[in-house]
Amino acid sequence: MDPKLLEILVCPVCKGPLDYRKADKELVCRPCRLAYAIRDGIPVMLADEARTLTAEDVQQ
């Protein structure tokens, strides 16, 4: 992921910051407990396609 892109991307639901999880290829919003997939280097920033995180996922 491009570091400059990571600086400007925010959660589409709460507009909060996102954590980049390189190993999982996801951008994570801890407050919303959502993970946005990164496919072919492009973040899929659609709330309907986000994965809901478990309590364990959020703490990683």
C-alpha distance matrix in Angstrom:
0.0 3.8 6.2 8.7 7.4 7.2 10.6 12.2 11.3 14.3 16.1 18.1 21.1 21.7 19.4 18.5 15.4 12.8 11.9 8.6 10.2 8.3 11.7 12.4 9.2 10.2 10.2 13.7 16.5 19.2 22.0 21.7 21.0 18.5 15.3 13.2 12.0 8.8 10.7 10.1 6.4 8.1 8.9 12.7 14.0 17.6 19.7 21.9 19.3 17.9 19.2 21.7 21.3 24.3 25.5 24.3 20.7 20.7 22.0 19.4
3.8 0.0 3.8 5.5 5.3 6.5 8.9 10.5 10.8 14.3 16.8 18.7 21.9 22.2 19.4 18.7 15.6 13.8 13.5 10.8 13.1 11.6 15.2 16.0 12.9 13.4 12.6 16.0 18.1 20.9 23.4 23.4 23.2 20.8 18.0 15.7 15.0 11.9 13.7 12.7 8.9 10.0 10.9 14.6 15.4 19.2 21.5 23.9 21.7 20.4 22.0 24.4 24.0 27.1 28.1 27.1 23.6 23.1 24.3 22.0
6.2 3.8 0.0 3.8 5.4 5.0 6.4 9.1 10.2 13.3 16.2 18.6 21.5 21.1 18.2 16.9 13.6 12.3 11.8 9.9 12.8 12.0 15.8 16.8 14.2 14.1 12.6 15.3 17.0 19.5 21.9 22.4 22.4 20.6 18.2 16.5 16.5 14.0 16.4 16.0 12.2 12.9 12.9 16.5 16.6 20.4 22.1 25.0 23.1 21.3 22.7 24.5 23.8 26.7 27.1 26.2 22.9 21.9 22.8 20.7
8.7 5.5 3.8 0.0 3.8 5.4 5.2 6.8 9.0 12.4 15.8 17.7 20.8 20.4 17.1 16.4 13.6 13.1 13.7 12.5 15.7 15.3 19.1 19.7 16.8 16.2 14.2 16.8 17.9 20.7 22.5 22.9 23.5 21.6 19.6 17.6 18.0 15.6 17.8 17.4 13.6 13.5 13.4 16.8 16.3 20.1 22.1 25.1 23.6 22.0 24.0 25.8 25.5 28.5 29.1 28.6 25.2 23.9 25.1 23.4
7.4 5.3 5.4 3.8 0.0 3.8 5.4 5.5 6.2 9.9 13.0 14.5 17.9 18.0 14.9 14.7 12.2 11.3 12.4 11.0 14.3 14.1 17.8 17.7 14.6 13.7 11.7 14.5 15.7 18.8 20.6 20.5 21.1 18.8 16.7 14.4 14.8 12.5 14.7 14.7 11.1 10.2 9.9 13.1 12.6 16.4 18.5 21.5 19.9 18.6 20.8 22.9 22.9 26.2 27.1 26.9 23.3 22.2 23.9 22.3
7.2 6.5 5.0 5.4 3.8 0.0 3.8 5.6 5.4 8.3 11.2 13.6 16.5 16.2 13.3 12.3 9.2 8.0 8.7 7.7 11.3 11.8 15.5 15.4 12.8 11.5 9.0 11.5 12.7 15.5 17.5 17.8 18.2 16.3 14.3 12.6 13.5 11.8 14.8 15.5 11.8 11.2 9.8 13.0 12.3 16.0 17.5 20.6 19.1 17.1 18.8 20.5 20.1 23.2 23.8 23.5 20.1 18.7 20.2 18.7
10.6 8.9 6.4 5.2 5.4 3.8 0.0 3.8 5.9 8.3 11.8 14.3 17.0 15.9 12.6 11.5 8.7 9.0 10.3 10.4 14.2 15.0 18.7 18.8 16.4 14.8 11.9 13.6 13.9 16.4 17.8 18.6 19.6 18.2 16.8 15.5 16.9 15.5 18.5 19.1 15.5 14.6 13.2 15.9 14.6 18.1 19.3 22.7 21.7 19.6 21.5 22.7 22.2 25.2 25.3 25.3 22.1 20.2 21.5 20.4
12.2 10.5 9.1 6.8 5.5 5.6 3.8 0.0 3.8 6.5 10.2 11.8 14.8 14.1 10.5 10.6 8.8 9.6 12.0 12.4 16.1 17.1 20.7 20.2 17.5 15.5 12.4 14.1 13.9 16.8 17.7 18.0 19.4 17.7 16.7 14.9 16.6 15.5 18.2 19.0 15.7 13.9 12.3 14.5 12.6 16.0 17.4 20.8 20.2 18.6 21.0 22.3 22.4 25.6 26.1 26.5 23.3 21.3 23.1 22.4
11.3 10.8 10.2 9.0 6.2 5.4 5.9 3.8 0.0 3.8 7.0 8.7 11.9 11.8 8.7 8.9 7.4 7.2 10.0 10.4 13.9 15.3 18.6 17.5 14.9 12.5 9.3 11.0 10.9 14.3 15.3 15.0 16.3 14.2 13.2 11.2 13.2 12.5 15.4 16.9 13.8 11.7 9.3 11.1 9.0 12.4 13.7 17.1 16.4 14.8 17.3 18.6 19.0 22.4 23.2 23.8 20.4 18.6 20.8 20.2
14.3 14.3 13.3 12.4 9.9 8.3 8.3 6.5 3.8 0.0 3.8 6.2 8.6 8.1 5.1 5.4 5.1 5.9 9.6 11.2 14.4 16.6 19.6 18.0 16.0 12.9 9.3 9.7 8.4 11.6 12.0 11.7 13.5 11.9 11.9 10.8 13.6 14.0 17.1 19.2 16.5 14.1 11.1 11.9 8.9 11.6 11.9 15.6 15.5 13.5 15.8 16.6 17.0 20.3 20.9 21.9 18.8 16.6 19.0 19.0
16.1 16.8 16.2 15.8 13.0 11.2 11.8 10.2 7.0 3.8 0.0 3.8 5.4 5.7 4.7 5.3 6.4 6.4 9.9 11.8 14.4 17.0 19.5 17.2 15.6 12.1 8.8 8.3 6.3 9.7 9.6 8.4 10.5 8.8 9.5 8.8 12.3 13.6 16.8 19.4 17.3 14.7 11.1 10.9 7.6 9.3 8.7 12.5 12.8 10.5 12.8 13.3 14.1 17.4 18.3 19.8 16.7 14.7 17.6 18.0
18.1 18.7 18.6 17.7 14.5 13.6 14.3 11.8 8.7 6.2 3.8 0.0 3.8 6.0 5.5 8.1 9.9 10.1 13.6 15.0 17.5 19.8 22.1 19.6 17.7 14.3 11.5 11.3 9.5 12.8 12.1 10.0 12.4 10.3 11.3 10.0 13.3 14.7 17.2 20.0 18.2 15.1 11.7 10.5 6.7 7.3 6.9 10.6 11.7 10.4 13.5 14.1 15.9 19.3 20.6 22.4 19.4 17.6 20.8 21.3
21.1 21.9 21.5 20.8 17.9 16.5 17.0 14.8 11.9 8.6 5.4 3.8 0.0 3.8 5.9 8.1 10.8 11.3 14.7 16.7 18.8 21.6 23.5 20.8 19.5 15.9 13.1 11.9 9.2 11.6 10.0 7.6 10.6 9.4 11.6 11.4 15.0 17.1 19.8 22.8 21.3 18.3 14.7 13.1 9.6 9.0 6.9 10.4 12.2 10.6 13.1 12.8 14.6 17.7 18.8 21.1 18.5 16.4 19.8 20.9
21.7 22.2 21.1 20.4 18.0 16.2 15.9 14.1 11.8 8.1 5.7 6.0 3.8 0.0 3.8 5.3 8.8 10.5 13.9 16.6 19.0 22.0 24.2 21.8 20.8 17.0 13.8 12.1 8.7 10.4 8.2 7.2 10.8 10.7 13.0 13.4 17.1 19.0 22.1 24.9 23.0 20.3 16.7 15.8 12.2 12.5 10.5 14.0 15.6 13.4 15.4 14.5 15.5 18.2 18.5 20.9 18.6 15.9 18.8 20.2
19.4 19.4 18.2 17.1 14.9 13.3 12.6 10.5 8.7 5.1 4.7 5.5 5.9 3.8 0.0 3.8 6.9 9.1 12.8 15.3 18.2 20.9 23.5 21.6 20.0 16.6 13.0 12.1 9.3 11.7 10.3 10.0 13.1 12.4 13.8 13.5 16.9 18.1 21.1 23.6 21.2 18.6 15.2 15.1 11.5 12.7 11.8 15.6 16.7 14.6 17.0 16.7 17.5 20.4 20.7 22.6 20.0 17.3 19.9 20.8
18.5 18.7 16.9 16.4 14.7 12.3 11.5 10.6 8.9 5.4 5.3 8.1 8.1 5.3 3.8 0.0 3.8 6.7 10.1 13.1 16.0 18.9 21.5 19.9 18.8 15.3 11.6 10.2 7.2 8.9 8.0 8.9 11.5 11.5 12.8 13.2 16.7 17.8 21.3 23.7 21.1 19.0 15.6 16.0 12.8 14.5 13.4 17.2 17.7 15.0 16.6 16.1 16.0 18.6 18.4 20.0 17.6 14.6 16.8 17.8
15.4 15.6 13.6 13.6 12.2 9.2 8.7 8.8 7.4 5.1 6.4 9.9 10.8 8.8 6.9 3.8 0.0 3.8 6.9 9.9 13.0 15.8 18.6 17.5 16.4 13.2 9.5 8.5 6.7 8.6 9.3 10.6 12.1 11.8 12.1 12.4 15.3 16.0 19.6 21.7 18.8 17.3 14.1 15.4 12.8 15.3 14.7 18.4 18.2 15.3 16.6 16.5 15.8 18.5 18.3 19.1 16.5 13.7 15.4 15.7
12.8 13.8 12.3 13.1 11.3 8.0 9.0 9.6 7.2 5.9 6.4 10.1 11.3 10.5 9.1 6.7 3.8 0.0 3.8 6.4 9.5 12.3 15.0 13.7 12.6 9.5 5.8 5.2 5.0 7.6 9.6 10.3 10.7 9.7 9.0 9.3 11.9 12.6 16.4 18.6 15.9 14.6 11.4 12.8 11.0 13.7 13.4 16.8 15.9 12.8 13.8 14.2 13.4 16.3 16.5 16.9 13.8 11.7 13.7 13.3
11.9 13.5 11.8 13.7 12.4 8.7 10.3 12.0 10.0 9.6 9.9 13.6 14.7 13.9 12.8 10.1 6.9 3.8 0.0 3.8 6.3 9.4 12.0 11.3 10.8 8.2 5.5 5.0 6.6 8.0 11.1 12.1 11.3 10.7 9.2 10.1 11.9 12.4 16.2 18.2 15.5 15.1 12.3 14.2 13.3 16.0 15.7 18.8 17.3 14.0 14.1 14.6 13.0 15.5 15.5 15.1 11.9 10.2 11.5 10.4
8.6 10.8 9.9 12.5 11.0 7.7 10.4 12.4 10.4 11.2 11.8 15.0 16.7 16.6 15.3 13.1 9.9 6.4 3.8 0.0 3.8 6.0 9.1 8.8 7.7 6.2 4.7 6.4 9.3 11.2 14.5 14.9 13.7 12.2 9.6 9.6 10.2 9.8 13.4 15.0 12.3 12.6 10.4 13.0 13.0 16.0 16.5 19.2 17.0 14.1 14.3 15.6 14.2 16.9 17.4 16.4 13.0 12.3 13.5 11.4
10.2 13.1 12.8 15.7 14.3 11.3 14.2 16.1 13.9 14.4 14.4 17.5 18.8 19.0 18.2 16.0 13.0 9.5 6.3 3.8 0.0 3.8 5.6 5.5 5.9 5.3 6.1 7.3 10.8 12.0 15.7 15.9 13.8 12.4 9.4 10.1 9.8 9.8 13.1 14.8 12.8 13.7 11.8 14.0 14.7 17.3 17.5 19.7 17.1 14.2 13.5 14.9 13.0 15.2 16.0 14.3 11.0 11.3 12.3 9.4
8.3 11.6 12.0 15.3 14.1 11.8 15.0 17.1 15.3 16.6 17.0 19.8 21.6 22.0 20.9 18.9 15.8 12.3 9.4 6.0 3.8 0.0 3.8 5.5 4.9 6.7 8.5 10.7 14.3 15.7 19.4 19.4 17.3 15.5 12.1 12.0 10.6 9.3 11.9 12.8 10.8 12.7 11.9 14.6 16.0 18.9 19.7 21.6 18.6 16.2 15.7 17.7 16.2 18.3 19.4 17.4 14.1 14.9 15.7 12.4
11.7 15.2 15.8 19.1 17.8 15.5 18.7 20.7 18.6 19.6 19.5 22.1 23.5 24.2 23.5 21.5 18.6 15.0 12.0 9.1 5.6 3.8 0.0 3.8 5.6 8.0 10.7 12.2 16.0 16.9 20.7 20.5 17.9 16.3 12.9 13.3 11.4 10.9 12.8 13.9 12.9 15.0 14.2 16.3 18.1 20.4 21.0 22.3 19.1 16.8 15.6 17.5 15.7 17.3 18.6 16.1 13.1 14.8 15.3 11.8
12.4 16.0 16.8 19.7 17.7 15.4 18.8 20.2 17.5 18.0 17.2 19.6 20.8 21.8 21.6 19.9 17.5 13.7 11.3 8.8 5.5 5.5 3.8 0.0 3.8 5.4 8.7 10.0 13.8 15.0 18.5 17.8 15.1 13.1 9.6 10.2 8.3 8.8 10.9 13.0 12.4 13.6 12.3 13.7 15.4 17.3 17.7 18.8 15.5 13.3 11.8 13.9 12.5 14.6 16.4 14.3 11.0 12.9 14.3 11.3
9.2 12.9 14.2 16.8 14.6 12.8 16.4 17.5 14.9 16.0 15.6 17.7 19.5 20.8 20.0 18.8 16.4 12.6 10.8 7.7 5.9 4.9 5.6 3.8 0.0 3.8 7.2 9.8 13.5 15.6 18.9 17.9 15.9 13.3 9.5 8.6 6.1 5.3 7.7 9.6 8.6 9.9 8.9 10.8 12.9 15.2 16.3 17.6 14.3 12.4 12.1 14.8 14.2 16.9 18.8 17.3 13.6 15.0 16.7 14.0
10.2 13.4 14.1 16.2 13.7 11.5 14.8 15.5 12.5 12.9 12.1 14.3 15.9 17.0 16.6 15.3 13.2 9.5 8.2 6.2 5.3 6.7 8.0 5.4 3.8 0.0 3.8 6.2 9.8 12.2 15.3 14.2 12.3 9.7 6.0 5.3 4.5 5.4 8.9 11.6 10.2 10.1 7.7 9.1 10.3 12.5 13.1 14.8 12.0 9.5 9.5 11.9 11.4 14.5 16.3 15.4 11.6 12.3 14.6 12.6
10.2 12.6 12.6 14.2 11.7 9.0 11.9 12.4 9.3 9.3 8.8 11.5 13.1 13.8 13.0 11.6 9.5 5.8 5.5 4.7 6.1 8.5 10.7 8.7 7.2 3.8 0.0 3.8 6.9 9.8 12.6 11.9 10.8 8.4 5.6 5.0 6.5 7.3 11.1 13.7 11.6 10.7 7.6 9.1 8.9 11.6 11.9 14.5 12.4 9.5 10.3 12.0 11.5 14.8 16.1 15.8 12.1 11.6 14.0 12.6
13.7 16.0 15.3 16.8 14.5 11.5 13.6 14.1 11.0 9.7 8.3 11.3 11.9 12.1 12.1 10.2 8.5 5.2 5.0 6.4 7.3 10.7 12.2 10.0 9.8 6.2 3.8 0.0 3.8 6.1 9.2 8.7 7.4 5.9 4.4 6.3 8.8 10.7 14.3 17.2 15.3 14.4 10.9 11.6 10.6 12.5 11.6 14.3 12.9 9.3 9.3 9.7 8.7 11.8 12.7 12.9 9.4 8.1 10.9 10.3
16.5 18.1 17.0 17.9 15.7 12.7 13.9 13.9 10.9 8.4 6.3 9.5 9.2 8.7 9.3 7.2 6.7 5.0 6.6 9.3 10.8 14.3 16.0 13.8 13.5 9.8 6.9 3.8 0.0 3.8 5.8 5.6 5.7 5.4 6.3 8.3 11.6 13.7 17.3 20.2 18.2 16.7 13.0 13.2 11.1 12.5 10.9 14.1 13.6 10.1 10.5 9.9 9.2 12.1 12.5 13.6 10.8 8.4 11.3 11.9
19.2 20.9 19.5 20.7 18.8 15.5 16.4 16.8 14.3 11.6 9.7 12.8 11.6 10.4 11.7 8.9 8.6 7.6 8.0 11.2 12.0 15.7 16.9 15.0 15.6 12.2 9.8 6.1 3.8 0.0 3.8 5.5 4.8 6.8 8.5 11.4 14.4 16.7 20.3 23.3 21.4 20.2 16.6 16.7 14.8 15.8 13.7 16.5 16.2 12.5 11.9 10.3 8.5 10.3 9.7 11.2 9.1 5.8 8.4 10.0
22.0 23.4 21.9 22.5 20.6 17.5 17.8 17.7 15.3 12.0 9.6 12.1 10.0 8.2 10.3 8.0 9.3 9.6 11.1 14.5 15.7 19.4 20.7 18.5 18.9 15.3 12.6 9.2 5.8 3.8 0.0 3.8 5.5 8.1 10.9 13.4 16.9 19.3 22.8 25.9 24.0 22.3 18.6 18.2 15.7 16.2 13.6 16.5 17.1 13.6 13.5 11.3 10.3 11.9 11.1 13.5 12.0 8.7 11.2 13.4
21.7 23.4 22.4 22.9 20.5 17.8 18.6 18.0 15.0 11.7 8.4 10.0 7.6 7.2 10.0 8.9 10.6 10.3 12.1 14.9 15.9 19.4 20.5 17.8 17.9 14.2 11.9 8.7 5.6 5.5 3.8 0.0 3.8 5.4 8.9 11.2 14.8 17.6 20.8 24.2 22.7 20.7 16.8 15.8 13.3 13.1 10.1 12.8 13.6 10.4 10.6 8.5 8.7 11.0 11.4 14.0 12.1 9.6 12.9 14.8
21.0 23.2 22.4 23.5 21.1 18.2 19.6 19.4 16.3 13.5 10.5 12.4 10.6 10.8 13.1 11.5 12.1 10.7 11.3 13.7 13.8 17.3 17.9 15.1 15.9 12.3 10.8 7.4 5.7 4.8 5.5 3.8 0.0 3.8 6.9 10.2 13.3 16.4 19.5 23.0 21.8 20.2 16.5 15.6 13.9 13.9 11.0 13.1 13.1 9.5 8.4 5.9 5.0 7.4 8.2 10.5 8.4 6.5 10.2 11.9
18.5 20.8 20.6 21.6 18.8 16.3 18.2 17.7 14.2 11.9 8.8 10.3 9.4 10.7 12.4 11.5 11.8 9.7 10.7 12.2 12.4 15.5 16.3 13.1 13.3 9.7 8.4 5.9 5.4 6.8 8.1 5.4 3.8 0.0 3.8 6.6 9.8 13.0 16.0 19.5 18.5 16.8 13.1 11.9 10.4 10.4 8.0 10.1 9.6 5.9 5.5 4.7 5.5 9.1 11.0 12.5 9.6 8.7 12.5 13.1
15.3 18.0 18.2 19.6 16.7 14.3 16.8 16.7 13.2 11.9 9.5 11.3 11.6 13.0 13.8 12.8 12.1 9.0 9.2 9.6 9.4 12.1 12.9 9.6 9.5 6.0 5.6 4.4 6.3 8.5 10.9 8.9 6.9 3.8 0.0 3.8 6.4 9.6 12.6 16.0 15.1 13.8 10.3 9.7 9.3 10.1 9.0 10.9 9.0 5.4 5.0 6.4 6.7 10.3 12.5 12.9 9.3 9.4 12.7 12.2
13.2 15.7 16.5 17.6 14.4 12.6 15.5 14.9 11.2 10.8 8.8 10.0 11.4 13.4 13.5 13.2 12.4 9.3 10.1 9.6 10.1 12.0 13.3 10.2 8.6 5.3 5.0 6.3 8.3 11.4 13.4 11.2 10.2 6.6 3.8 0.0 3.8 6.7 9.6 13.0 12.1 10.3 6.8 5.9 6.0 7.5 7.8 9.7 7.4 4.8 6.5 9.2 10.3 14.0 16.3 16.6 12.9 13.0 16.2 15.3
12.0 15.0 16.5 18.0 14.8 13.5 16.9 16.6 13.2 13.6 12.3 13.3 15.0 17.1 16.9 16.7 15.3 11.9 11.9 10.2 9.8 10.6 11.4 8.3 6.1 4.5 6.5 8.8 11.6 14.4 16.9 14.8 13.3 9.8 6.4 3.8 0.0 3.8 6.2 9.8 9.5 8.4 5.9 5.6 7.8 9.4 10.6 11.5 8.2 6.9 7.9 11.3 12.2 15.6 18.2 17.9 14.1 15.0 17.9 16.3
8.8 11.9 14.0 15.6 12.5 11.8 15.5 15.5 12.5 14.0 13.6 14.7 17.1 19.0 18.1 17.8 16.0 12.6 12.4 9.8 9.8 9.3 10.9 8.8 5.3 5.4 7.3 10.7 13.7 16.7 19.3 17.6 16.4 13.0 9.6 6.7 3.8 0.0 3.8 6.6 5.8 5.3 4.2 5.9 8.8 11.2 13.3 14.5 11.2 10.4 11.7 15.0 15.6 18.9 21.2 20.5 16.7 17.5 20.0 17.9
10.7 13.7 16.4 17.8 14.7 14.8 18.5 18.2 15.4 17.1 16.8 17.2 19.8 22.1 21.1 21.3 19.6 16.4 16.2 13.4 13.1 11.9 12.8 10.9 7.7 8.9 11.1 14.3 17.3 20.3 22.8 20.8 19.5 16.0 12.6 9.6 6.2 3.8 0.0 3.8 5.3 5.2 6.3 7.1 10.7 12.5 15.1 15.4 12.0 12.3 13.6 17.2 18.2 21.5 24.1 23.3 19.6 20.8 23.3 21.1
10.1 12.7 16.0 17.4 14.7 15.5 19.1 19.0 16.9 19.2 19.4 20.0 22.8 24.9 23.6 23.7 21.7 18.6 18.2 15.0 14.8 12.8 13.9 13.0 9.6 11.6 13.7 17.2 20.2 23.3 25.9 24.2 23.0 19.5 16.0 13.0 9.8 6.6 3.8 0.0 3.8 5.5 8.4 10.0 13.5 15.6 18.5 18.9 15.6 16.1 17.4 21.0 21.8 24.9 27.4 26.3 22.7 23.8 26.0 23.5
6.4 8.9 12.2 13.6 11.1 11.8 15.5 15.7 13.8 16.5 17.3 18.2 21.3 23.0 21.2 21.1 18.8 15.9 15.5 12.3 12.8 10.8 12.9 12.4 8.6 10.2 11.6 15.3 18.2 21.4 24.0 22.7 21.8 18.5 15.1 12.1 9.5 5.8 5.3 3.8 0.0 3.8 6.6 9.5 12.4 15.3 18.0 19.2 16.2 16.0 17.5 20.7 21.2 24.4 26.5 25.5 21.7 22.4 24.5 22.0
8.1 10.0 12.9 13.5 10.2 11.2 14.6 13.9 11.7 14.1 14.7 15.1 18.3 20.3 18.6 19.0 17.3 14.6 15.1 12.6 13.7 12.7 15.0 13.6 9.9 10.1 10.7 14.4 16.7 20.2 22.3 20.7 20.2 16.8 13.8 10.3 8.4 5.3 5.2 5.5 3.8 0.0 3.8 6.4 9.1 11.9 15.0 16.3 13.6 13.7 15.9 19.2 20.2 23.7 25.9 25.5 21.6 22.0 24.4 22.5
8.9 10.9 12.9 13.4 9.9 9.8 13.2 12.3 9.3 11.1 11.1 11.7 14.7 16.7 15.2 15.6 14.1 11.4 12.3 10.4 11.8 11.9 14.2 12.3 8.9 7.7 7.6 10.9 13.0 16.6 18.6 16.8 16.5 13.1 10.3 6.8 5.9 4.2 6.3 8.4 6.6 3.8 0.0 3.8 5.8 9.0 11.7 13.4 11.0 10.5 12.9 15.9 16.9 20.5 22.6 22.5 18.7 18.7 21.4 19.8
12.7 14.6 16.5 16.8 13.1 13.0 15.9 14.5 11.1 11.9 10.9 10.5 13.1 15.8 15.1 16.0 15.4 12.8 14.2 13.0 14.0 14.6 16.3 13.7 10.8 9.1 9.1 11.6 13.2 16.7 18.2 15.8 15.6 11.9 9.7 5.9 5.6 5.9 7.1 10.0 9.5 6.4 3.8 0.0 3.8 5.7 8.7 9.9 7.5 7.9 10.9 14.1 15.9 19.6 22.1 22.4 18.7 18.9 22.0 20.9
14.0 15.4 16.6 16.3 12.6 12.3 14.6 12.6 9.0 8.9 7.6 6.7 9.6 12.2 11.5 12.8 12.8 11.0 13.3 13.0 14.7 16.0 18.1 15.4 12.9 10.3 8.9 10.6 11.1 14.8 15.7 13.3 13.9 10.4 9.3 6.0 7.8 8.8 10.7 13.5 12.4 9.1 5.8 3.8 0.0 3.8 6.5 8.9 7.9 7.6 11.0 13.4 15.3 19.1 21.3 22.1 18.6 18.0 21.2 20.7
17.6 19.2 20.4 20.1 16.4 16.0 18.1 16.0 12.4 11.6 9.3 7.3 9.0 12.5 12.7 14.5 15.3 13.7 16.0 16.0 17.3 18.9 20.4 17.3 15.2 12.5 11.6 12.5 12.5 15.8 16.2 13.1 13.9 10.4 10.1 7.5 9.4 11.2 12.5 15.6 15.3 11.9 9.0 5.7 3.8 0.0 3.8 5.4 5.4 6.4 10.2 12.4 15.1 18.8 21.3 22.5 19.2 18.8 22.4 22.2
19.7 21.5 22.1 22.1 18.5 17.5 19.3 17.4 13.7 11.9 8.7 6.9 6.9 10.5 11.8 13.4 14.7 13.4 15.7 16.5 17.5 19.7 21.0 17.7 16.3 13.1 11.9 11.6 10.9 13.7 13.6 10.1 11.0 8.0 9.0 7.8 10.6 13.3 15.1 18.5 18.0 15.0 11.7 8.7 6.5 3.8 0.0 3.8 5.4 5.1 8.5 9.7 12.7 16.1 18.5 20.3 17.3 16.7 20.4 20.8
21.9 23.9 25.0 25.1 21.5 20.6 22.7 20.8 17.1 15.6 12.5 10.6 10.4 14.0 15.6 17.2 18.4 16.8 18.8 19.2 19.7 21.6 22.3 18.8 17.6 14.8 14.5 14.3 14.1 16.5 16.5 12.8 13.1 10.1 10.9 9.7 11.5 14.5 15.4 18.9 19.2 16.3 13.4 9.9 8.9 5.4 3.8 0.0 3.8 5.7 8.5 10.1 13.6 16.8 19.7 21.4 18.6 18.6 22.4 22.7
19.3 21.7 23.1 23.6 19.9 19.1 21.7 20.2 16.4 15.5 12.8 11.7 12.2 15.6 16.7 17.7 18.2 15.9 17.3 17.0 17.1 18.6 19.1 15.5 14.3 12.0 12.4 12.9 13.6 16.2 17.1 13.6 13.1 9.6 9.0 7.4 8.2 11.2 12.0 15.6 16.2 13.6 11.0 7.5 7.9 5.4 5.4 3.8 0.0 3.8 6.6 9.4 12.6 16.0 19.1 20.2 17.1 17.6 21.3 21.0
17.9 20.4 21.3 22.0 18.6 17.1 19.6 18.6 14.8 13.5 10.5 10.4 10.6 13.4 14.6 15.0 15.3 12.8 14.0 14.1 14.2 16.2 16.8 13.3 12.4 9.5 9.5 9.3 10.1 12.5 13.6 10.4 9.5 5.9 5.4 4.8 6.9 10.4 12.3 16.1 16.0 13.7 10.5 7.9 7.6 6.4 5.1 5.7 3.8 0.0 3.8 6.4 9.2 12.8 15.7 16.7 13.6 13.8 17.5 17.4
19.2 22.0 22.7 24.0 20.8 18.8 21.5 21.0 17.3 15.8 12.8 13.5 13.1 15.4 17.0 16.6 16.6 13.8 14.1 14.3 13.5 15.7 15.6 11.8 12.1 9.5 10.3 9.3 10.5 11.9 13.5 10.6 8.4 5.5 5.0 6.5 7.9 11.7 13.6 17.4 17.5 15.9 12.9 10.9 11.0 10.2 8.5 8.5 6.6 3.8 0.0 3.8 6.2 9.6 12.8 13.6 10.7 11.7 15.3 15.1
21.7 24.4 24.5 25.8 22.9 20.5 22.7 22.3 18.6 16.6 13.3 14.1 12.8 14.5 16.7 16.1 16.5 14.2 14.6 15.6 14.9 17.7 17.5 13.9 14.8 11.9 12.0 9.7 9.9 10.3 11.3 8.5 5.9 4.7 6.4 9.2 11.3 15.0 17.2 21.0 20.7 19.2 15.9 14.1 13.4 12.4 9.7 10.1 9.4 6.4 3.8 0.0 3.8 6.7 9.9 11.5 9.2 9.8 13.4 14.2
21.3 24.0 23.8 25.5 22.9 20.1 22.2 22.4 19.0 17.0 14.1 15.9 14.6 15.5 17.5 16.0 15.8 13.4 13.0 14.2 13.0 16.2 15.7 12.5 14.2 11.4 11.5 8.7 9.2 8.5 10.3 8.7 5.0 5.5 6.7 10.3 12.2 15.6 18.2 21.8 21.2 20.2 16.9 15.9 15.3 15.1 12.7 13.6 12.6 9.2 6.2 3.8 0.0 3.8 6.6 7.8 5.5 6.3 9.8 10.6
24.3 27.1 26.7 28.5 26.2 23.2 25.2 25.6 22.4 20.3 17.4 19.3 17.7 18.2 20.4 18.6 18.5 16.3 15.5 16.9 15.2 18.3 17.3 14.6 16.9 14.5 14.8 11.8 12.1 10.3 11.9 11.0 7.4 9.1 10.3 14.0 15.6 18.9 21.5 24.9 24.4 23.7 20.5 19.6 19.1 18.8 16.1 16.8 16.0 12.8 9.6 6.7 3.8 0.0 3.8 5.3 5.1 6.4 9.0 10.4
25.5 28.1 27.1 29.1 27.1 23.8 25.3 26.1 23.2 20.9 18.3 20.6 18.8 18.5 20.7 18.4 18.3 16.5 15.5 17.4 16.0 19.4 18.6 16.4 18.8 16.3 16.1 12.7 12.5 9.7 11.1 11.4 8.2 11.0 12.5 16.3 18.2 21.2 24.1 27.4 26.5 25.9 22.6 22.1 21.3 21.3 18.5 19.7 19.1 15.7 12.8 9.9 6.6 3.8 0.0 3.8 5.5 5.3 6.6 9.2
24.3 27.1 26.2 28.6 26.9 23.5 25.3 26.5 23.8 21.9 19.8 22.4 21.1 20.9 22.6 20.0 19.1 16.9 15.1 16.4 14.3 17.4 16.1 14.3 17.3 15.4 15.8 12.9 13.6 11.2 13.5 14.0 10.5 12.5 12.9 16.6 17.9 20.5 23.3 26.3 25.5 25.5 22.5 22.4 22.1 22.5 20.3 21.4 20.2 16.7 13.6 11.5 7.8 5.3 3.8 0.0 3.8 5.5 5.4 6.7
20.7 23.6 22.9 25.2 23.3 20.1 22.1 23.3 20.4 18.8 16.7 19.4 18.5 18.6 20.0 17.6 16.5 13.8 11.9 13.0 11.0 14.1 13.1 11.0 13.6 11.6 12.1 9.4 10.8 9.1 12.0 12.1 8.4 9.6 9.3 12.9 14.1 16.7 19.6 22.7 21.7 21.6 18.7 18.7 18.6 19.2 17.3 18.6 17.1 13.6 10.7 9.2 5.5 5.1 5.5 3.8 0.0 3.8 5.5 5.6
20.7 23.1 21.9 23.9 22.2 18.7 20.2 21.3 18.6 16.6 14.7 17.6 16.4 15.9 17.3 14.6 13.7 11.7 10.2 12.3 11.3 14.9 14.8 12.9 15.0 12.3 11.6 8.1 8.4 5.8 8.7 9.6 6.5 8.7 9.4 13.0 15.0 17.5 20.8 23.8 22.4 22.0 18.7 18.9 18.0 18.8 16.7 18.6 17.6 13.8 11.7 9.8 6.3 6.4 5.3 5.5 3.8 0.0 3.8 5.6
22.0 24.3 22.8 25.1 23.9 20.2 21.5 23.1 20.8 19.0 17.6 20.8 19.8 18.8 19.9 16.8 15.4 13.7 11.5 13.5 12.3 15.7 15.3 14.3 16.7 14.6 14.0 10.9 11.3 8.4 11.2 12.9 10.2 12.5 12.7 16.2 17.9 20.0 23.3 26.0 24.5 24.4 21.4 22.0 21.2 22.4 20.4 22.4 21.3 17.5 15.3 13.4 9.8 9.0 6.6 5.4 5.5 3.8 0.0 3.8
19.4 22.0 20.7 23.4 22.3 18.7 20.4 22.4 20.2 19.0 18.0 21.3 20.9 20.2 20.8 17.8 15.7 13.3 10.4 11.4 9.4 12.4 11.8 11.3 14.0 12.6 12.6 10.3 11.9 10.0 13.4 14.8 11.9 13.1 12.2 15.3 16.3 17.9 21.1 23.5 22.0 22.5 19.8 20.9 20.7 22.2 20.8 22.7 21.0 17.4 15.1 14.2 10.6 10.4 9.2 6.7 5.6 5.6 3.8 0.0
